Amino acid sequence: MTQLLDTETDGRVRTLRLNRPDTRNALNAALVTALKEALTEAAETKAVRVVRLTGNGSVFSAGADLASLRELQAARPMENREDSRHLAELFRQIYQHPLPVIAEVNGAAIGGGCGLAAACDFSLVAEDATLGFSEVRIGFVPAIVMVFVRRKLGEAAARDLLLRGRSVEAEEAAEMGLVTRTVVPAALAEEGAALAEEMATETSASAVALTKRMMAQVPGMGLEEALDYAVQMNAFARGTDDCKAGIDAFLNDEDPPWKRSDE
């Protein structure tokens, strides 16, 4: 049986490749489970510092598996809620993952596929790729992806994408801030690898994890609550091993531990 997800580790970088090219890498329950398990394993593997996410074939992901959704139409409401929660947990896991997650969008990213890219910390997109949320054009609702899109885009841009259900070219997606930047298709893997290497060797694992945690929490806070939280995190970070080692290395004109190949 073909694996739904290809996994490869190169040094400190773990690469996950969606492997349902015959269905345009559509997200069914089994693939979602495989992704969640792989992300958990990456988080628990001390040697892994960065996760790259891409798709096999010519498409990044066409989003939800519509054949699976059609089957669930006859299911009980509880089963549909469980399936929906299963997908929501994947998006949250990516967004709150302690490691930086880089999406390499090698082709079309539609619906939940575009949501996957939006939930990642960085999204490098092939210049010839199209992205969008087509749910309203098939009578569906972009419910789960909306949570993450609204954190990235202003309301006007989000309404333009979600209510019209239109697709945009990679350049427009980058200009509006939905993705990080566009890349020449032939250079996508190389650019992704370079960014992953930078994150793995130039940044502290604990500092990145704490920064990601704060970025997920602060938007829902009021000013005073956010500042109080920031003060607590600032004070906590000073006592971490990485902060102590990083400051000592800087003052001694040395490389910090994460830049040393032997550590």
Buried (B, 14 or more C-beta within 10 A) or exposed (E): EEEBBBBEEEBBBBBBBBBBBEBBBBBBBEBBBBBBEBBEEBBEEEEBBBBBBBBBBBBBBBBBBBEBBEEBEEEEEEEEEEBEEEBBEBBBBBBBBBBBBBBBBBBBBBBBBBBBBBBBBBBBBBBBBBBBBBBBEEEBEBEBBBBBBBBBBEEEBBEBBBEEBBBBBBBBBBBBEBBBBBBEBEEBBEBBBEBBBEBBBEBBBBBBBBBBEBEEBBEEEEEEEBEEBEEEBEEEBEEBEBBEBBEEBEEEEEEBBBBEEEE
